[in-house]
Amino acid sequence: INVCIFAGLTYNFSPVGGFYFYPWDIPSTLFFALAVLLFDRRKIWQMVVVICVGCFYKETVLACALLLFFVDGWKWWRRLVTFAGIMLLYGVGKKLMMSSLHINAAVFSMNESKTVADLFHTDKLVENTTFVFTPTLNHYAFVHAGTVLAVLVLGWQYRFLPYMVVILAHEIDRKS
């Protein structure tokens, strides 16, 4: 698994891979990993705080909120309310942050969408669909195939299901 991860990191720094490394990737990776480790240690409320802080570096950290649905001993209503609370906090926080900086952007945005309505325009739908189904050397499925293969196929065990759901959500988010 480490060899595949190293290969993916090396590919990101190659000219063929394009520029995929941004300054906010390292802090978001820290919060992402910390949230998973806190879930593994069953420190759920600390995990929630880490997700809430980390999502403002990069919304990909919100994928860790899916771990709430795997918390043993919590009733489903509590899982749903906590999950919705994290999403609401992120939505309100991002909107406040963007409006204070006078930036017009949708709370949950994809590509160049400025509003929620932009997400549903046919040109954006066609653009995103074309992006997903056009094979290139730096296509997201190719770049992350090693990680997905190593973690989801080779490392399959039922006890890793929460982590596999988060990894899949992370990989799906990376394409958008």
C-alpha positions in Angstrom: 0.0 0.0 0.0 2.8 2.4 0.8 4.5 1.8 -2.5 1.3 2.6 -4.3 0.8 5.8 -2.3 4.4 6.8 -2.9 3.9 6.2 -6.7 0.8 8.4 -6.6 2.7 11.2 -4.8 5.6 10.9 -7.3 3.2 11.0 -10.2 1.7 14.3 -8.9 5.1 15.9 -9.1 5.7 14.7 -12.7 5.1 17.0 -15.7 2.6 14.5 -17.1 0.5 14.6 -13.9 0.0 18.4 -14.2 -0.1 20.6 -11.2 -2.1 18.8 -8.6 -0.3 19.9 -5.4 -1.6 23.0 -3.6 -0.5 24.6 -0.3 -3.7 23.7 1.5 -3.3 19.9 0.7 -0.8 19.3 3.6 -3.0 20.9 6.4 -6.1 19.1 5.0 -4.2 15.8 4.9 -3.3 16.3 8.5 -6.9 17.0 9.6 -8.1 14.1 7.4 -5.6 11.6 9.0 -6.2 13.0 12.5 -10.0 12.5 12.1 -9.5 8.9 11.0 -7.1 8.2 13.9 -9.5 9.8 16.4 -12.4 7.7 15.0 -10.2 4.6 15.4 -9.5 5.5 19.0 -13.2 6.1 19.5 -12.8 9.8 20.4 -15.8 10.9 18.4 -16.3 14.4 19.7 -12.7 15.2 19.2 -13.0 13.8 15.7 -16.0 16.1 15.1 -14.0 19.2 16.2 -11.1 18.2 13.9 -13.5 17.7 10.9 -15.1 21.1 11.6 -11.7 22.9 11.7 -10.2 20.9 8.8 -13.0 21.4 6.3 -12.2 25.1 6.2 -8.8 24.2 4.7 -10.3 22.0 2.1 -13.9 20.6 1.9 -12.5 17.1 1.3 -12.1 16.7 5.0 -15.9 16.6 5.2 -15.6 13.0 3.8 -14.5 12.0 7.3 -18.0 13.0 8.6 -19.2 9.7 7.0 -17.4 8.0 9.8 -20.2 9.1 12.1 -22.5 6.6 10.5 -20.3 3.8 11.8 -20.1 5.0 15.5 -21.1 2.0 17.7 -23.5 2.8 20.5 -25.0 5.9 18.9 -28.6 5.9 17.8 -29.3 6.8 14.1 -30.9 10.1 15.0 -27.8 11.2 16.8 -25.6 10.2 13.9 -27.8 12.1 11.4 -28.0 15.2 13.6 -24.3 15.3 14.2 -23.6 14.8 10.5 -26.1 17.5 9.5 -24.6 19.8 12.1 -21.1 19.5 10.6 -22.5 20.2 7.1 -24.5 23.1 8.4 -21.5 24.6 10.3 -19.4 24.2 7.1 -22.1 25.8 4.9 -22.7 28.8 7.1 -19.0 29.2 7.9 -18.0 29.2 4.3 -20.8 31.5 3.2 -19.8 34.0 6.0 -16.1 33.7 5.1 -16.7 34.2 1.4 -19.1 37.1 1.9 -16.7 38.9 4.2 -14.1 38.6 1.5 -16.6 39.8 -1.1 -16.3 36.5 -3.1 -19.4 35.2 -4.8 -19.2 31.4 -4.6 -21.7 28.5 -3.9 -21.3 26.8 -0.6 -20.8 23.4 -2.1 -19.3 24.3 -5.5 -17.8 22.3 -8.4 -15.4 23.7 -11.0 -16.3 27.3 -11.7 -19.8 27.4 -10.3 -20.7 30.6 -8.5 -24.2 29.6 -7.4 -26.2 26.5 -6.7 -28.1 27.1 -9.9 -24.8 27.0 -11.9 -24.3 23.4 -10.7 -27.4 22.3 -12.6 -26.8 24.1 -15.9 -26.4 21.8 -18.8 -23.1 23.2 -19.8 -21.6 22.4 -16.4 -23.2 18.9 -16.5 -21.8 18.2 -19.9 -18.4 19.6 -18.9 -18.2 17.4 -15.8 -19.5 14.3 -17.6 -16.9 14.9 -20.4 -14.2 15.3 -17.8 -15.1 12.1 -16.0 -15.4 10.0 -19.2 -12.5 11.4 -21.3 -9.4 9.2 -20.7 -6.1 11.2 -20.3 -2.8 10.4 -18.8 -3.6 12.6 -15.7 -7.2 11.4 -15.4 -8.3 11.2 -11.8 -9.2 7.4 -12.1 -5.7 6.6 -13.5 -3.9 8.8 -10.9 -5.7 7.3 -8.0 -6.2 3.8 -9.3 -3.3 2.4 -7.2 -4.8 3.7 -4.0 -8.3 2.5 -4.7 -7.0 -0.9 -5.8 -4.7 -1.3 -2.9 -7.1 -0.2 -0.2 -10.5 -1.3 -1.5 -9.6 -4.5 -3.2 -6.4 -5.9 -1.7 -7.1 -4.7 1.8 -10.8 -5.7 2.0 -11.9 -6.8 5.4 -15.3 -6.0 6.9 -13.7 -4.1 9.9 -12.2 -1.6 7.5 -15.6 -0.7 5.9 -15.8 2.7 7.6 -12.4 3.7 6.2 -13.2 2.3 2.8 -16.3 4.4 2.6 -14.3 7.5 3.5 -11.6 6.7 0.9 -14.2 6.2 -1.8 -15.9 9.5 -0.9 -12.5 11.2 -0.9 -11.6 9.8 -4.4 -15.0 10.8 -5.7 -14.5 14.3 -4.3 -11.1 14.7 -5.9 -12.6 14.4 -9.4 -14.9 17.4 -8.8 
